[in-house]
Amino acid sequence: MGNIFRFIARYHLFLLFAVFQSVALVLTFSNRSYHRSWFWNTTQEGTATILEAYTAAEEYVHLRKTNRALAEENARLRGLVEDSKYIGTVKRGGRKDTLQQYTYTAAHVINISFHKRNNYITIDRGFLHGIKPGQGVICPTGVVGVVNQVSRHYSSVIPLLHSRTRLSGSMSKTKHFGSVIWQGGNHRRAQMLDVPRQANIQLGDWVVSDTRSAMFPSGLRIGKVAAFSLDPESQSYVVDVRLSVDFASLQMVYVIDNLLKKEQVRLEESSAQEPE
């Protein structure tokens, strides 16, 4: 109680001013239509601004949910296309069954770097969602990278923009293959090495994924040929590739699960161990 009295005694002049100012404002707005109208319009404008901000925030939340739903639906549809099926059919009891080879899981990019020598991407899906190390990662515009580490709810991805990345790719027209690497610098440029000199390469040709790595279906875009030259030592082409993915604006990805990968890798490893 004593603190209250001390507060009043200390600030009595300010409190008196606040009381008289409040009374004056009430009398002004009560007796004069212009001031009353101005106060009403100002209040309405302030309320409208607050409501617009709230609506925009609410629409953003709903838009993110809608984008997630659309991405998950796209992932499901990707699994239904012919490229996600095992090539050919399997006869079972007189009928033919098509085998599902690739399934897709949609994920949001929650962290990414693209200007370092070794870059990483973090996505909001982990082993609880079926994500495993070694799975391929793509986006609507092309190949992104490979899953590196996985926790319960998150995964880290090594993108094309990394010194350890060496992806198998092929020329879409000639089908000649090589290895796609990134040597740093421009996040929209990579190089494709060891392309045979017999390949009839043209500027603007697409470099696409193939199935040699067992991580991606064939035919997914990696980038376009921007330049190429013949390496005099290896007598193979070095191709400058303009990447189809803009990592500076990457937001949504799809993680690929090759259901037949273990079988392919096991067979290839067994064949490699046989004596020549």
HUDABEL-V868820 format. One record per residue. N is the residue number from 1. RES is the residue in one letter. SS is DSSP state (2 for helix, 1 for strand, 0 for the rest). PHI is phi in whole degrees, 0 to 359 (NA if undefined). OMEGA is omega in radians with two decimals (999 if undefined). Layout:
BEGIN
N_RES_SS_PHI_OMEGA, N_RES_SS_PHI_OMEGA
END
This chain:
BEGIN
1_M_0_NA_3.13, 2_G_2_297_3.12, 3_N_2_295_3.13, 4_I_2_296_-3.14, 5_F_2_298_3.13, 6_R_2_295_3.11, 7_F_2_297_-3.14, 8_I_2_295_-3.13, 9_A_2_296_-3.08, 10_R_2_284_-3.05, 11_Y_0_246_-3.04, 12_H_2_296_3.14, 13_L_2_294_3.12, 14_F_2_294_-3.14, 15_L_2_295_3.09, 16_L_2_297_3.11, 17_F_2_298_-3.14, 18_A_2_297_3.13, 19_V_2_295_-3.13, 20_F_2_296_3.13, 21_Q_2_295_3.12, 22_S_2_296_3.12, 23_V_2_297_-3.13, 24_A_2_296_3.13, 25_L_2_294_3.12, 26_V_2_298_3.13, 27_L_2_296_-3.12, 28_T_2_296_-3.09, 29_F_2_287_-3.13, 30_S_2_280_-2.98, 31_N_2_257_-3.09, 32_R_0_239_-3.06, 33_S_2_296_-3.12, 34_Y_2_297_-3.14, 35_H_2_295_3.13, 36_R_2_295_3.12, 37_S_2_294_3.13, 38_W_2_298_3.14, 39_F_2_298_-3.13, 40_W_2_295_-3.13, 41_N_2_296_3.12, 42_T_2_297_3.13, 43_T_2_296_-3.13, 44_Q_2_295_3.12, 45_E_2_296_3.11, 46_G_2_296_3.12, 47_T_2_296_3.14, 48_A_2_297_3.12, 49_T_2_297_3.12, 50_I_2_296_3.14, 51_L_2_294_3.10, 52_E_2_297_3.12, 53_A_2_296_3.12, 54_Y_2_296_-3.14, 55_T_2_296_3.13, 56_A_2_298_3.12, 57_A_2_295_3.14, 58_E_2_294_3.12, 59_E_2_295_3.12, 60_Y_2_296_3.13, 61_V_2_297_3.13, 62_H_2_294_3.13, 63_L_2_296_3.11, 64_R_2_296_3.10, 65_K_2_295_3.13, 66_T_2_295_3.11, 67_N_2_298_3.10, 68_R_2_298_-3.14, 69_A_2_297_3.12, 70_L_2_294_3.13, 71_A_2_295_3.11, 72_E_2_294_3.08, 73_E_2_293_3.08, 74_N_2_298_3.10, 75_A_2_298_3.13, 76_R_2_295_-3.13, 77_L_2_293_3.08, 78_R_2_300_-3.14, 79_G_0_289_-3.11, 80_L_0_267_-3.09, 81_V_0_288_-3.03, 82_E_2_297_-3.13, 83_D_2_295_3.13, 84_S_2_269_-3.14, 85_K_1_260_3.04, 86_Y_0_294_-3.09, 87_I_0_295_-3.12, 88_G_0_95_-3.11, 89_T_0_230_3.14, 90_V_1_242_3.14, 91_K_1_276_3.11, 92_R_1_224_3.08, 93_G_0_59_3.09, 94_G_0_89_3.10, 95_R_1_245_-3.12, 96_K_1_253_3.10, 97_D_1_247_3.05, 98_T_0_268_-3.10, 99_L_0_274_3.02, 100_Q_1_283_-3.13, 101_Q_0_253_-3.07, 102_Y_1_238_2.97, 103_T_1_237_-3.01, 104_Y_1_228_3.07, 105_T_1_237_3.14, 106_A_1_282_3.13, 107_A_1_210_3.04, 108_H_1_270_2.99, 109_V_1_277_-3.12, 110_I_1_252_3.04, 111_N_1_200_-3.10, 112_I_1_201_2.96, 113_S_0_234_-3.13, 114_F_0_216_-3.08, 115_H_0_253_3.13, 116_K_0_267_3.05, 117_R_0_287_3.08, 118_N_0_241_-3.07, 119_N_0_255_3.13, 120_Y_0_222_3.06, 121_I_1_234_3.03, 122_T_1_249_3.11, 123_I_1_240_-3.03, 124_D_0_267_3.03, 125_R_0_221_-3.10, 126_G_0_228_-3.05, 127_F_2_291_3.04, 128_L_2_294_3.14, 129_H_2_255_3.09, 130_G_0_90_-3.13, 131_I_0_278_-3.13, 132_K_0_224_3.06, 133_P_0_302_3.11, 134_G_0_93_3.11, 135_Q_0_279_3.11, 136_G_1_285_3.13, 137_V_1_232_3.13, 138_I_1_228_2.99, 139_C_1_221_-3.10, 140_P_0_303_-3.10, 141_T_0_261_3.10, 142_G_1_153_-3.06, 143_V_1_283_-3.12, 144_V_1_254_-3.10, 145_G_1_170_-3.04, 146_V_1_225_3.09, 147_V_1_297_-3.09, 148_N_1_255_-3.13, 149_Q_1_233_-3.05, 150_V_1_224_2.96, 151_S_0_244_-3.09, 152_R_0_299_-3.01, 153_H_0_243_-3.05, 154_Y_0_225_3.07, 155_S_1_217_3.02, 156_S_1_257_-3.08, 157_V_1_238_2.98, 158_I_1_271_-3.11, 159_P_1_279_3.03, 160_L_0_303_-3.09, 161_L_0_276_-3.10, 162_H_0_205_-3.10, 163_S_0_292_-3.13, 164_R_0_275_-3.07, 165_T_0_286_3.05, 166_R_0_212_-3.06, 167_L_1_264_3.06, 168_S_1_280_3.11, 169_G_1_221_3.12, 170_S_1_215_3.06, 171_M_1_283_-3.03, 172_S_0_296_-3.09, 173_K_0_274_-3.03, 174_T_0_269_-3.14, 175_K_0_71_3.04, 176_H_0_290_-3.05, 177_F_1_247_3.11, 178_G_1_196_-3.12, 179_S_1_245_-3.14, 180_V_1_264_3.12, 181_I_1_229_3.06, 182_W_0_234_-3.06, 183_Q_0_258_3.11, 184_G_0_91_3.12, 185_G_0_87_-3.06, 186_N_0_297_-3.10, 187_H_0_282_3.08, 188_R_0_252_-3.12, 189_R_1_235_3.04, 190_A_1_222_-3.13, 191_Q_1_232_3.05, 192_M_1_245_-3.04, 193_L_1_253_2.98, 194_D_1_64_3.05, 195_V_1_277_-3.06, 196_P_1_303_-3.10, 197_R_0_293_3.11, 198_Q_0_287_-3.11, 199_A_0_291_3.12, 200_N_0_272_-3.05, 201_I_0_276_3.08, 202_Q_0_233_3.05, 203_L_0_300_-3.13, 204_G_0_92_3.07, 205_D_0_297_3.12, 206_W_1_273_2.92, 207_V_1_260_-3.03, 208_V_1_232_3.12, 209_S_1_285_2.98, 210_D_0_226_-3.00, 211_T_0_265_-3.08, 212_R_0_295_-3.14, 213_S_0_277_-3.10, 214_A_0_64_3.13, 215_M_0_254_-3.06, 216_F_0_233_2.91, 217_P_0_292_3.13, 218_S_0_281_3.01, 219_G_0_94_3.09, 220_L_0_281_-3.03, 221_R_1_292_2.98, 222_I_1_253_3.10, 223_G_1_174_3.14, 224_K_1_254_3.09, 225_V_1_291_3.11, 226_A_1_259_3.11, 227_A_1_193_3.07, 228_F_1_202_3.14, 229_S_1_209_-3.13, 230_L_1_266_3.09, 231_D_1_283_-3.07, 232_P_0_294_-3.12, 233_E_0_281_-3.09, 234_S_0_271_-3.08, 235_Q_0_55_3.05, 236_S_1_229_-3.09, 237_Y_1_278_2.90, 238_V_1_252_-3.02, 239_V_1_251_3.04, 240_D_1_272_-3.02, 241_V_1_246_2.99, 242_R_1_273_-3.03, 243_L_1_296_-3.14, 244_S_0_281_-3.14, 245_V_0_264_3.02, 246_D_0_265_-3.07, 247_F_2_293_3.13, 248_A_2_287_-3.13, 249_S_2_233_-3.08, 250_L_0_289_-3.11, 251_Q_0_232_-3.07, 252_M_1_232_3.13, 253_V_1_226_3.04, 254_Y_1_233_3.10, 255_V_1_264_-3.05, 256_I_1_261_3.02, 257_D_1_248_3.07, 258_N_1_275_-3.06, 259_L_0_292_-3.14, 260_L_0_251_-3.07, 261_K_2_297_-3.11, 262_K_2_302_-3.14, 263_E_2_296_-3.14, 264_Q_2_295_-3.09, 265_V_2_295_-3.13, 266_R_2_299_-3.13, 267_L_2_293_-3.12, 268_E_2_293_3.09, 269_E_2_294_3.11, 270_S_2_295_-3.14, 271_S_2_292_-3.12, 272_A_2_291_-3.11, 273_Q_0_275_3.13, 274_E_0_291_3.13, 275_P_0_294_3.14, 276_E_0_282_999
END
